């Protein structure tokens, strides 16, 4: 069996600086075990499988796997897969440059702006649910991080399909200097039933990005995700619900990936109702076929 295969670099206009996702086309002949085996083999943070939709409202269906498990939703795989599907001519855009993706959490709407090398894709984040961390879990989190957290903006668990512990640190330097205990973090993730941890801190005024972000998911087999769409979306939802963003809505750019040799840029938009949109550029780095 040979299946069309692309690797798409997400959140960058330049190859090798974003977060790659492996996209397997025409995957309806694969079993769940085969999909997980492929994702384990690619060893990327996510591998996706493109399938026919099960509803007339969707243009395609997407299944998303980490090296160890399936996710109901993830950000950079959503953007990268849409880029690959459009590039291969498998779908046609609706009026207004829209696509509708079916995945584990339901329908996700994407918007495509411009064409060709200047194309950027945006998805609307599923509604976020924010829960507080218990005191004992907060104390364990501080041991994992090796630093105290600011209780004024107490860490929380943000569920957008992918489930992230979100923590604000003092500044971008604190984010970049962070060396979390990944073994203990994996244990905490498994106990809380979360995908991983996303931390953020403000960059200096005048930088090309407002915040620096890092994402860790060792229980999923991803020690550090290079540039994470759902993690960045969860940070935006966290800031909105904590009153850290203007009440009328705002747009900003987040930077992620420097600690793993990448330099991604994530465009965030939050409207006056708190609805979050996550976007960025994509570029195909590998194209061919996968033999199974």
C-alpha positions as CSV (number, residue, x, y, z in Angstrom):
1,X,0.0,0.0,0.0
2,X,1.4,3.4,-1.0
3,X,-0.3,6.5,0.4
4,X,0.4,10.2,-0.6
5,X,2.5,11.8,2.2
6,X,3.6,15.3,3.0
7,X,5.5,16.9,5.9
8,X,4.4,20.5,6.4
9,X,6.3,23.0,8.4
10,X,3.7,25.1,10.4
11,X,3.9,28.7,11.8
12,X,6.7,29.8,9.5
13,X,7.2,31.1,5.9
14,X,10.8,29.6,6.0
15,X,11.5,25.8,5.9
16,X,12.8,24.1,9.0
17,X,11.9,26.8,11.4
18,X,8.3,25.9,12.4
19,X,6.7,22.7,13.7
20,X,6.5,19.8,11.2
21,X,3.4,17.7,10.9
22,X,3.2,14.5,8.8
23,X,0.0,14.3,6.7
24,X,-1.1,11.0,5.3
25,X,-3.7,11.3,2.6
26,X,-6.3,8.7,1.5
27,X,-6.0,6.9,4.9
28,X,-9.4,5.2,5.0
29,X,-7.8,1.7,4.6
30,X,-5.7,2.1,7.8
31,X,-6.6,0.6,11.1
32,X,-6.2,2.4,14.4
33,X,-3.2,0.3,15.2
34,X,-1.6,1.1,11.8
35,X,-2.2,4.8,12.3
36,X,-0.5,4.7,15.8
37,X,2.4,2.7,14.3
38,X,2.9,5.3,11.6
39,X,2.8,8.2,14.2
40,X,5.3,6.3,16.4
41,X,7.6,5.9,13.3
42,X,7.5,9.5,12.1
43,X,8.3,10.5,15.7
44,X,6.9,14.0,15.1
45,X,4.8,15.7,17.7
46,X,1.7,14.9,15.6
47,X,0.9,12.8,12.5
48,X,-2.5,13.2,10.8
49,X,-4.6,11.0,8.6
50,X,-7.0,12.5,6.1
51,X,-10.3,10.6,5.7
52,X,-13.7,11.2,4.0
53,X,-16.1,13.2,6.2
54,X,-19.0,11.6,8.0
55,X,-21.1,14.7,7.8
56,X,-22.2,16.9,4.9
57,X,-21.1,20.0,6.9
58,X,-17.4,18.9,6.7
59,X,-14.9,19.0,3.8
60,X,-12.8,16.2,5.2
61,X,-12.1,14.3,8.4
62,X,-8.8,14.4,10.3
63,X,-7.5,12.0,12.9
64,X,-4.5,13.2,14.9
65,X,-1.9,11.1,16.6
66,X,1.1,11.8,18.8
67,X,3.8,9.1,19.0
68,X,1.8,7.5,21.9
69,X,-1.9,8.4,21.6
70,X,-4.7,9.9,19.6
71,X,-5.8,13.5,20.2
72,X,-9.4,14.8,19.6
73,X,-7.9,18.2,18.4
74,X,-4.6,19.9,17.9
75,X,-3.6,23.3,16.4
76,X,-0.6,23.0,14.2
77,X,-1.8,19.6,12.7
78,X,-5.1,21.4,11.8
79,X,-3.3,24.2,9.9
80,X,-0.6,22.0,8.3
81,X,-3.1,19.3,7.2
82,X,-5.4,22.0,5.6
83,X,-2.4,23.4,3.8
84,X,-1.5,19.9,2.5
85,X,-5.1,19.1,1.4
86,X,-5.4,22.4,-0.4
87,X,-2.0,22.0,-2.1
88,X,-3.0,18.6,-3.3
89,X,-6.3,19.9,-4.8
90,X,-8.4,17.6,-2.7
91,X,-10.8,20.3,-1.5
92,X,-12.3,23.6,-2.8
93,X,-12.6,26.6,-0.6
94,X,-16.0,27.9,0.3
95,X,-17.0,31.6,-0.1
96,X,-14.8,33.8,2.1
97,X,-11.9,31.3,1.9
98,X,-13.3,28.9,4.4
99,X,-12.8,25.1,5.1
100,X,-14.6,22.9,7.6
101,X,-12.6,20.2,9.3
102,X,-14.2,17.3,11.1
103,X,-12.1,15.8,14.0
104,X,-12.6,14.3,17.4
105,X,-14.1,17.3,19.0
106,X,-16.5,18.0,16.1
107,X,-16.3,20.7,13.4
108,X,-13.4,23.2,13.3
109,X,-13.7,26.2,10.9
110,X,-10.6,27.4,9.1
111,X,-10.1,30.6,7.1
112,X,-7.4,30.9,4.3
113,X,-6.0,34.3,3.4
114,X,-4.0,35.1,0.3
115,X,-2.6,32.4,-2.0
116,X,0.6,30.7,-2.9
117,X,3.7,31.5,-0.9
118,X,2.0,34.3,1.1
119,X,-0.9,32.1,2.3
120,X,-1.8,32.1,5.9
121,X,-4.3,29.8,7.6
122,X,-6.4,30.5,10.7
123,X,-8.7,28.2,12.8
124,X,-11.3,29.2,15.3
125,X,-10.3,27.6,18.7
126,X,-13.0,25.4,20.2
127,X,-14.7,27.0,23.3
128,X,-12.2,26.8,26.2
129,X,-13.0,25.5,29.7
130,X,-10.8,26.7,32.5
131,X,-10.4,24.9,35.8
132,X,-8.2,25.8,38.7
133,X,-5.3,23.6,39.9
134,X,-5.7,22.1,43.4
135,X,-3.2,23.3,46.0
136,X,-1.3,20.0,46.1
137,X,-1.0,20.0,42.3
138,X,0.2,23.6,42.4
139,X,2.9,22.7,44.8
140,X,4.0,19.7,42.6
141,X,4.0,22.0,39.6
142,X,6.3,24.4,41.3
143,X,8.7,21.5,42.1
144,X,8.5,20.5,38.4
145,X,9.3,24.0,37.2
146,X,11.9,24.7,39.9
147,X,10.3,28.1,40.7
148,X,7.4,29.8,42.4
149,X,4.4,30.8,40.3
150,X,2.5,34.0,40.7
151,X,-0.8,33.3,42.5
152,X,-2.3,36.6,41.1
153,X,-2.6,34.8,37.8
154,X,-2.8,31.3,39.2
155,X,-2.0,28.4,36.8
156,X,-5.1,26.6,35.4
157,X,-6.1,23.7,33.3
158,X,-7.5,24.9,29.9
159,X,-9.4,22.3,27.8
160,X,-9.8,23.1,24.1
161,X,-9.9,19.4,23.0
162,X,-6.2,19.2,23.8
163,X,-5.9,19.9,27.6
164,X,-3.1,22.2,28.8
165,X,-1.8,23.3,32.2
166,X,-1.1,27.0,31.5
167,X,1.4,29.0,33.6
168,X,2.4,32.6,33.3
169,X,6.1,33.3,34.2
170,X,7.7,36.7,34.9
171,X,9.1,37.4,31.5
172,X,10.4,35.8,28.3
173,X,13.8,35.2,29.8
174,X,12.2,33.1,32.6
175,X,10.4,31.0,29.9
176,X,13.6,30.5,27.9
177,X,15.6,29.5,31.0
178,X,13.1,27.0,32.2
179,X,14.3,23.4,32.7
180,X,11.3,21.4,33.9
181,X,11.6,18.0,35.4
182,X,10.0,16.1,32.5
183,X,9.7,12.7,34.3
184,X,7.7,14.3,37.1
185,X,5.7,16.3,34.6
186,X,4.7,13.2,32.8
187,X,3.5,11.7,36.0
188,X,1.4,14.8,36.8
189,X,0.0,14.9,33.2
190,X,-1.1,11.2,33.5
191,X,-2.6,11.8,36.9
192,X,-4.6,14.9,35.9
193,X,-5.5,13.5,32.5
194,X,-4.0,16.5,30.6
195,X,-2.0,16.7,27.4
196,X,0.8,18.7,28.8
197,X,2.1,22.1,30.0
198,X,2.3,25.4,28.3
199,X,4.2,28.4,29.8
200,X,4.4,32.0,28.6
201,X,6.0,35.3,29.5
202,X,6.0,38.8,28.1
203,X,8.8,39.8,25.6
204,X,10.3,43.3,25.7
205,X,8.2,46.1,24.3
206,X,9.1,46.6,20.6
207,X,9.9,43.0,19.8
208,X,8.1,41.4,16.8
209,X,6.2,39.2,19.2
210,X,4.3,40.1,22.4
211,X,5.0,36.8,24.3
212,X,7.4,33.9,24.4
213,X,5.8,30.4,24.7
214,X,7.0,26.9,25.4
215,X,5.0,23.7,25.4
216,X,5.9,20.3,27.0
217,X,4.0,17.0,26.7
218,X,6.3,14.2,27.8
219,X,3.4,11.8,28.6
220,X,2.5,12.0,24.9
221,X,6.1,11.2,23.8
222,X,6.8,14.9,23.1
223,X,9.3,16.4,25.5
224,X,9.0,19.9,24.0
225,X,6.7,20.8,21.1
226,X,8.4,23.2,18.8
227,X,5.4,25.5,18.1
228,X,2.0,24.6,19.4
229,X,-1.3,25.9,18.1
230,X,-3.6,24.6,20.7
231,X,-1.1,25.6,23.4
232,X,-1.0,29.1,22.2
233,X,-4.8,29.2,21.8
234,X,-5.1,28.0,25.4
235,X,-2.7,30.8,26.5
236,X,-5.0,33.3,24.8
237,X,-8.1,31.8,26.4
238,X,-6.3,31.8,29.8
239,X,-5.3,35.5,29.5
240,X,-8.8,36.4,28.5
241,X,-10.5,34.6,31.4
242,X,-7.9,36.0,33.8
243,X,-8.6,39.6,32.6
244,X,-5.1,40.0,31.2
245,X,-6.3,41.1,27.7
246,X,-8.3,44.2,26.7
247,X,-12.0,43.6,27.2
248,X,-12.8,44.8,23.6
249,X,-10.5,42.1,22.1
250,X,-7.0,42.2,20.7
251,X,-4.5,40.8,18.2
252,X,-1.0,39.7,19.0
253,X,1.9,37.5,17.8
254,X,3.5,34.8,20.0
255,X,7.0,33.4,19.4
256,X,7.9,29.8,20.1
257,X,10.7,27.3,19.4
258,X,14.0,29.0,20.1
259,X,15.0,26.4,22.7
260,X,14.7,23.6,20.1
261,X,16.2,25.4,17.2
262,X,13.0,26.8,15.6
263,X,11.6,30.3,15.3
264,X,7.9,30.1,14.9
265,X,5.3,32.9,14.9
266,X,1.7,32.3,15.9
267,X,-0.9,35.0,15.2
268,X,-3.6,35.2,17.9
269,X,-6.9,37.1,17.6
270,X,-9.4,37.4,20.5
271,X,-12.7,39.1,19.9
272,X,-14.9,41.0,22.3
273,X,-16.7,37.8,23.2
274,X,-13.5,36.0,24.0
275,X,-13.5,33.8,20.9
276,X,-9.9,32.9,20.0
277,X,-8.5,32.4,16.5
278,X,-5.0,31.0,15.9
279,X,-3.2,31.4,12.6
280,X,0.1,31.2,10.8
281,X,2.0,30.4,7.6
282,X,2.7,26.9,6.4
283,X,5.3,25.5,3.9
284,X,5.7,21.9,2.6
285,X,9.1,20.5,3.3
286,X,8.7,16.8,2.2
287,X,6.4,15.3,-0.4
288,X,6.2,11.7,-1.7
289,X,4.5,8.5,-0.7
290,X,4.4,6.3,2.4
291,X,4.8,2.5,1.8
292,X,3.0,0.2,4.2
